Amino acid sequence: MTEHLFNVYKHRLNALDENIRTLVLKYAEEFYVHDKCTKAEAIDRAIAKAEMKKRKL
């Protein structure tokens, strides 16, 4: 479901590592569903969260 939900942002997701992409999709779905934000905002927030987790910030 998640991949189809954010299919419009595939070009942004393809630039990420596979591990980060998986996290981004998970986080983006959570943000979109639970926080009631837009898909674009959910992707932005998810990328930031996944990158921070990767760098242990």
N, C-alpha and C positions, 0 to 999 in steps of 0.2 A: 504493500500500500504506500509506504513512504516514498519509494522511488518514483512512483507515478505522480504522487502529490507534488513533488518538487522537480518534475521533469523539465520544466521551463528553465531551471537553473543548472541544467546538466553541464553547460560550458564552464561554470564556476566550480562545480563538483569534480569535473574531470581533471582540473589542475591540481587537485589534492592527492596525497598518498592514499592508498586503499584503506589503511587503518583509520586515518583521519576522516575520510569520506564516510565510512561506516558510522563513526561517532557523530559526525555532522548531521547525517540523516536522522539518527536517533534523537539528538538534541533538538533539531529543527521541528520534528513532529511533536515533541513535548512542548516546545514553546508555542507552536501554532495551535495546538489543541487546548492546552491548559492556560496559557497566558492570553489567548484570544488576540494574537498579533497577526499582522499580514504575513504572507509567505516570504516576501522579501526580507522583512525584519527578522523573521524566524531563522532564515538562512544566515543572515549577517551575525546574529547573536550566537547561533550554533557554531559557525566557523571560529568566532572569537573564543568561545568556551573550549572547543576542541583543541585549538592551537595553544591556549593557556595551559590546558591539562597536559598536552604533549611536552611543554617546556617546564612543567611543574611550577607554575606561578600561582 
